Amino acid sequence: MRYDVLIIGGGPVGNYLANLLGDDGFRVAVVERKGAFGGKACTGVIGAKNFKRLGFPEEAILNELKGAIFYSRIQSFEVGRPTTQAYVVDRRTLERRLAEEAVAKGVDYYMSTSFIGFKEGRAIVQRPGERMEVEASFYVGADGVNSTVAKSIGTTSQAEFLTGYEVEVLGSFEPDKVEVWVNKDVNPDFFFWVAPISEKIARVGTFGSLRAFRDFLRIKGLKETSAVEYKAGTIGLGWRKPWVRGNVALLGDAALQIKPTTGGGIVFGAFCAHALRKAINNGDLSQYEKLCREIKKQVSFGLKLRKAFRELSQDDIERIFEVLGSREGIEVIESQAEFDDHFKTAKAIIKRPKLLARLIRISPGLIRYLL
């Protein structure tokens, strides 16, 4: 079989690229290891601005969020706007709807089909009862953090790999506000999140240890036995190099196009899909990484914030909460912060002299990272 582009991985980013290339008239195939879409641990909180900008299907929206409540060990503050700032989406619906749109554009899908490796310029894939060779002008590895394609082209990773745990659990929640809990006494590795789907059910999770996750559920008064769905997965925060080797490119989580501040990867991967689309149209994959420079900037900045977080004590975090939860801090966040652009948000904060002076006294290193 011969295609212009073979995409290995039918997650949201692989399916999104298939749609873009389908619009351009390329002969495209997608190979997906699973027999159905969804199933991966994914909170699915996407900024409303980018959700619309990227043209994601509205059928995937489960809930709309207008604000957030931030909790530390001993204090909290709330920010919000009258309009929707983010959506909680159903990953299975997102993946399936994108795949349906791609098929309508002529893209071929091979479900329950695993990528084995490359041989003499062809991809070897295994379907139930059949091994096939697929030839393409370009190959795209969109097969996740543990990418087989990345291993096949000999990439190296400089990254921190974390295991995440998440449940959909019954309880009582404010339906239009996400909760962010930062308590290094409970989990030194990451924050906890509570993303409501409705007043009665939310996605609750963290990255780090299973013990920390269970401790947080107890702190929140939530029972594991009230969970109707449980998922676990891995993210990589850092760099995987190179993104391109010959006629093979990595995309999404396979390239570690992941926000180090939150662990989310759908938005960054989708923006890089547009860059990869342009490179494929130009017949030159070497352009791809340069076209993704804005995403690389965001990842680089997020890694600095991540390093700063690891160096902070919980007492430092309490003092930072006092600054951000002040009247001026909340005003800056509510007026200038962007959900998916933490670089812009940080710049807005440090441009305020009073806030900057207070943050410097808490952690000069943090400001150095921000600047």
C-alpha positions in Angstrom: 0.0 0.0 0.0 1.2 3.5 -0.8 0.2 6.8 0.9 1.4 10.3 0.9 1.4 10.4 4.7 1.0 7.6 7.3 0.1 8.8 10.8 0.9 6.3 13.5 -1.5 7.0 16.4 -5.2 7.9 16.3 -5.3 10.1 19.4 -6.7 13.7 19.3 -3.5 15.1 17.7 -3.0 12.4 15.1 -6.7 12.6 14.1 -6.5 16.4 14.0 -3.5 16.3 11.6 -5.3 13.7 9.5 -8.2 16.3 9.1 -5.8 19.0 8.1 -4.1 16.9 5.5 -7.4 15.5 4.3 -8.4 19.1 3.5 -5.2 19.5 1.4 -6.0 16.5 -0.8 -3.2 14.2 0.5 -3.7 10.5 0.5 -3.5 9.8 4.3 -3.8 6.7 6.5 -4.0 6.5 10.3 -2.8 3.4 12.2 -4.3 3.0 15.7 -3.3 0.3 18.1 -6.6 0.3 20.0 -9.8 -1.0 18.6 -11.8 2.0 19.8 -11.1 5.7 20.6 -10.6 7.1 24.1 -9.5 5.2 27.1 -6.4 7.3 28.0 -6.2 9.2 31.2 -7.0 12.8 30.2 -8.7 15.5 32.2 -9.5 17.3 28.9 -9.6 20.9 30.1 -9.0 23.1 27.1 -9.0 26.9 27.0 -12.1 28.3 25.3 -10.2 30.6 23.0 -8.0 27.9 21.6 -10.8 25.4 21.5 -12.6 27.7 19.0 -9.4 28.8 17.3 -8.4 25.2 16.5 -11.9 24.3 15.4 -12.4 21.3 17.8 -15.9 19.7 17.6 -18.4 21.2 20.0 -20.0 17.8 20.5 -17.0 16.9 22.8 -17.8 19.6 25.3 -19.0 18.3 28.7 -18.9 21.4 30.8 -17.9 25.1 30.7 -15.6 26.7 33.3 -15.7 30.4 34.1 -13.1 30.5 36.9 -10.8 28.7 39.3 -10.3 28.4 43.1 -6.7 28.0 44.2 -6.1 26.2 47.5 -2.8 25.9 49.5 -2.4 24.2 52.8 -3.9 27.1 54.8 -5.5 29.6 52.4 -7.4 30.1 49.1 -8.3 32.7 46.6 -10.7 32.7 43.6 -10.5 34.2 40.1 -13.2 34.3 37.5 -14.8 36.0 34.5 -18.4 36.3 33.4 -17.7 34.4 30.2 -16.5 30.8 29.6 -12.7 30.5 30.0 -12.3 26.8 29.4 -14.1 23.6 28.5 -14.0 20.2 30.0 -14.1 17.8 27.0 -14.8 14.1 26.5 -11.6 12.7 25.0 -13.4 9.7 23.4 -15.9 12.0 21.6 -13.2 14.4 20.6 -11.1 11.6 19.0 -14.0 9.8 17.4 -15.5 13.0 15.9 -12.2 14.0 14.5 -11.7 10.5 13.0 -15.2 10.6 11.5 -14.5 14.0 9.9 -11.1 12.6 8.6 -12.8 9.5 7.1 -15.3 11.7 5.3 -12.4 13.5 3.7 -10.9 10.3 2.4 -8.5 9.3 5.1 -8.1 5.5 5.7 -8.1 4.2 9.2 -6.6 0.9 10.3 -7.9 0.2 13.8 -6.5 -2.6 16.1 -3.2 -2.2 14.1 0.2 -1.9 15.8 3.3 -0.2 14.3 6.2 -2.6 14.5 9.0 -0.6 13.0 10.6 0.5 9.7 12.1 -1.7 7.1 13.8 -0.4 3.9 11.8 2.8 4.1 8.4 1.1 4.8 6.4 0.9 7.9 5.7 -2.6 9.2 2.3 -2.9 10.9 0.5 -5.8 12.4 -3.3 -6.2 12.1 -5.2 -9.2 13.5 -4.0 -12.1 11.5 -2.1 -10.0 9.0 1.3 -8.2 8.9 1.5 -5.5 6.3 4.1 -3.1 4.8 2.9 0.4 4.2 4.9 2.8 2.1 4.5 6.6 2.4 6.3 9.8 1.5 6.1 11.0 5.1 5.6 9.2 8.4 4.3 10.8 11.5 4.6 9.4 15.0 1.7 10.5 17.1 1.8 7.5 19.3 2.1 9.0 22.7 4.8 9.5 25.3 6.1 5.9 25.0 6.3 6.3 21.2 7.5 3.3 19.3 8.2 5.6 16.3 10.5 7.7 18.5 12.4 4.6 19.5 12.6 3.4 15.9 14.3 6.7 14.7 16.7 6.7 17.7 15.5 9.8 19.6 16.9 10.8 23.0 14.8 12.2 25.9 15.8 14.7 28.5 12.7 14.7 30.5 11.0 14.1 33.8 8.5 11.3 33.5 5.5 11.3 36.0 2.7 8.9 36.5 -0.8 10.4 36.8 -3.9 9.2 38.5 -7.4 10.4 37.9 -10.9 9.4 38.9 -14.4 10.5 37.9 -16.0 10.6 41.2 -19.4 11.5 42.7 -19.6 14.4 45.2 -20.7 18.0 45.4 -18.9 20.6 43.2 -19.2 24.1 41.9 -19.9 23.3 38.3 -18.3 26.3 36.7 -15.0 26.5 38.6 -11.9 24.2 38.5 -10.1 23.7 41.8 -6.3 23.7 42.0 -4.7 22.5 45.2 -1.0 23.1 45.9 0.2 21.3 49.1 3.7 19.9 48.9 3.2 18.3 52.3 0.8 16.0 50.6 2.3 15.8 47.2 5.8 17.3 46.6 5.7 16.5 42.9 2.6 18.3 41.5 -0.6 20.0 42.2 -4.1 18.4 42.5 -7.0 19.3 40.3 -10.8 19.0 40.6 -12.4 19.6 37.2 -16.2 19.4 37.5 -18.3 17.8 34.8 -21.5 18.8 36.7 -22.6 19.6 40.2 -22.4 15.9 41.1 -19.4 14.6 39.3 -15.8 15.7 38.7 -12.5 14.6 37.4 -10.0 14.5 40.3 -6.3 13.8 39.8 -2.6 14.5 40.2 0.8 13.4 39.0 3.1 11.8 41.5 2.5 8.9 43.9 -0.7 6.8 44.3 -0.5 7.4 48.0 -0.5 11.2 47.6 -3.5 10.8 45.3 -5.4 8.7 47.8 -4.5 11.1 50.6 -6.0 14.0 48.7 -9.3 12.1 48.0 -9.5 11.7 51.8 -8.8 15.3 52.4 -11.5 16.3 50.0 -13.9 13.9 51.7 -14.2 11.9 48.5 -14.5 8.1 48.5 -12.6 5.9 46.0 -15.7 3.7 46.2 -17.7 6.6 44.8 -15.6 6.7 41.6 -17.3 5.6 38.4 -14.1 5.7 36.3 -10.4 5.3 37.2 -7.4 5.9 34.9 -3.7 6.2 35.1 -1.1 7.3 32.6 2.4 8.8 32.1 3.6 12.2 30.9 7.0 13.4 30.0 8.0 17.0 30.9 11.1 18.0 28.9 12.6 17.5 25.5 12.7 14.7 23.0 15.2 15.1 20.2 15.1 15.2 17.3 11.5 15.8 16.2 12.4 14.9 12.6 14.7 12.3 11.2 14.6 11.9 7.4 11.0 11.6 6.3 9.7 10.8 9.8 8.3 13.4 12.2 7.1 13.2 15.8 3.9 15.0 16.9 2.1 15.6 20.2 3.0 13.6 23.2 5.4 11.6 21.1 7.5 14.8 20.7 6.8 15.8 24.3 4.8 18.8 23.2 3.3 18.9 26.7 2.7 21.9 29.0 5.1 21.4 31.9 2.9 23.5 34.1 -0.3 21.3 33.8 0.7 18.1 31.9 -1.8 18.9 29.1 -0.8 18.2 25.5 -3.8 18.5 23.2 -3.5 22.2 22.5 0.3 22.3 22.0 0.1 19.2 19.8 -2.7 20.7 17.7 -0.8 23.9 17.0 2.3 21.8 16.1 0.0 19.8 13.7 -0.5 23.1 11.8 3.2 23.6 11.6 3.8 20.0 10.4 1.0 20.4 7.8 2.8 23.4 6.4 6.1 21.5 6.3 4.5 18.5 4.5 2.8 20.9 2.0 6.3 22.4 1.3 7.8 18.9 1.0 10.4 19.8 3.6 10.2 18.4 7.1 13.3 20.3 8.2 11.0 23.4 8.5 8.8 21.7 11.1 10.7 22.5 14.4 11.3 26.2 13.4 7.5 26.5 12.6 6.8 25.3 16.1 9.0 27.9 17.8 6.1 29.4 19.8 5.3 26.1 21.3 8.9 25.5 22.0 9.0 28.9 23.8 6.0 27.9 25.9 7.6 24.5 26.8 10.9 26.1 27.7 9.2 28.7 30.0 7.0 25.9 31.6 10.1 23.9 32.4 11.6 26.9 34.2 8.4 27.3 36.2 8.5 23.6 36.9 12.1 23.8 38.2 11.2 26.8 40.4 8.2 24.9 41.8 10.5 22.0 42.7 12.8 24.3 44.6 10.0 26.1 46.6 9.0 25.0 50.1 5.4 24.9 51.2 6.0 28.0 53.3 7.2 29.8 50.1 4.1 28.7 48.3 2.0 30.1 51.2 3.6 33.5 50.7 3.2 33.4 46.9 -0.5 32.7 47.5 -0.7 35.8 49.7 0.7 37.8 46.7 -1.4 36.3 44.0 -4.5 36.3 46.2 -4.1 40.0 47.0 -6.5 42.5 45.4 -3.9 43.6 42.9 -2.9 40.0 42.1 -6.4 38.9 41.5 -7.1 42.0 39.3 -4.0 41.2 37.1 -5.0 37.5 36.7 -8.7 38.3 36.0 -7.9 41.0 33.5 -4.8 39.7 31.7 -4.3 36.0 32.3 -4.8 33.5 29.4 -5.7 29.9 30.1 -3.2 28.3 27.7 -0.5 31.0 27.7 1.3 30.9 31.1 4.2 32.9 29.7 1.8 35.9 29.0 0.2 35.5 32.5 3.6 35.6 34.2 4.7 38.6 32.3 1.6 40.5 33.3 2.3 39.7 37.0 5.9 40.7 37.0 5.1 44.0 35.2 3.4 45.2 38.4 6.2 46.7 40.6 4.5 45.9 44.0 3.8 42.3 43.0 7.3 41.9 41.6 9.0 43.3 44.7 7.0 41.0 47.0 7.8 37.9 44.9 11.5 38.8 44.8 11.6 38.8 48.6 10.0 35.4 48.6 12.2 33.7 45.9 14.8 35.6 43.9 15.3 32.4 41.9 11.7 32.3 40.9 11.9 35.8 39.4 15.1 34.9 37.6 13.3 32.0 35.9 10.4 34.3 35.0 12.6 36.9 33.5 
